[in-house]
């Protein structure tokens, strides 16, 4: 298959895998573990989706940017899992209108910028 089609098809396949993984989790995993596992799988596959959106062949080896992206991912996923509770910070973030959709977009951006 042509590289151009592969570049366009792979992110679509990742989104389909995300939907399939969430359905499998919903159907197989007990309800006690569904929420944390759904959160982790969603974040991982959205990050992978962002990684496959980058068009550069050469991967960056800069560690500062990767450390910053990892920190942002830790904060977002930690908040969703209930591990990180900074009430003042999250109240400010909610006042800015940053909701679940914007957080998902930030996760995709983090995946895109990680290897850029």
Rosetta blueprint (number, residue, H / E / L):
1 X L
2 X L
3 X H
4 X H
5 X H
6 X H
7 X H
8 X H
9 X H
10 X H
11 X H
12 X H
13 X H
14 X H
15 X H
16 X H
17 X H
18 X H
19 X H
20 X H
21 X H
22 X H
23 X H
24 X H
25 X H
26 X H
27 X H
28 X H
29 X L
30 X L
31 X H
32 X H
33 X H
34 X H
35 X H
36 X H
37 X H
38 X H
39 X H
40 X H
41 X H
42 X H
43 X H
44 X H
45 X H
46 X H
47 X H
48 X H
49 X H
50 X H
51 X H
52 X H
53 X H
54 X L
55 X L
56 X L
57 X L
58 X L
59 X L
60 X L
61 X L
62 X L
63 X H
64 X H
65 X H
66 X H
67 X H
68 X H
69 X H
70 X H
71 X H
72 X H
73 X H
74 X H
75 X H
76 X H
77 X H
78 X H
79 X H
80 X H
81 X H
82 X L
83 X L
84 X L
85 X L
86 X L
87 X H
88 X H
89 X H
90 X H
91 X H
92 X H
93 X H
94 X H
95 X H
96 X L
97 X L
98 X L
99 X L
100 X H
101 X H
102 X H
103 X H
104 X H
105 X H
106 X H
107 X H
108 X H
109 X H
110 X H
111 X H
112 X H
113 X H
114 X H
115 X L
116 X L
